[in-house]
Amino acid sequence: MKIPNSNQAVIESSKLTDYLLNIEHKRGSTKAKLLVYFGYSPENWQQLEADIRKYHLNLDVNVVKETAYGTKYEISANLLTPINRHLLVKTVWQIDIGTDFPRLITLVPD
């Protein structure tokens, strides 16, 4: 099963620049250091967005969970990073109650 309406998926630029690629973020710094090591950067956050869309949104979902806020979807797969190395990550998406499109919640090493 694929995430419903994945072609309408929302990946907020601030989720990437202020959290996932921010090495000074209180909770996201470990993720950011790993992503930067693999060639991603806050200045070129669009590359991470494009890679998530390319390598995750076209795959089948590994886990589906109903929550009080909507339906969560988890996808585990490699990203082919800017340094031409694979990085296995899990992306977590949610379709909030009252909406019909997924939004990126987080990305974690898998």
C-alpha angles and dihedrals in degrees: 000000000000125000108273114252092004089160086068095048116145120221108178113218089221090058087060102037101035098037121012096038098032109104090190096055112119095229102017102049096097091052091045094051090051093048092047090049088056092052106268121127140185089242091057100035089142089074091060090048092050092048093050090051093045100043102032114026095060094054133087119267118254098198134019120192131179112220136176088261101046140286119325123207127194125199123186117197144124124273116212096226130211090262089057094250128122120246119190110220139161119226120201119207133181135200102205121221108271095026133084102205130080125240128197112254100177148324122227134178109261 
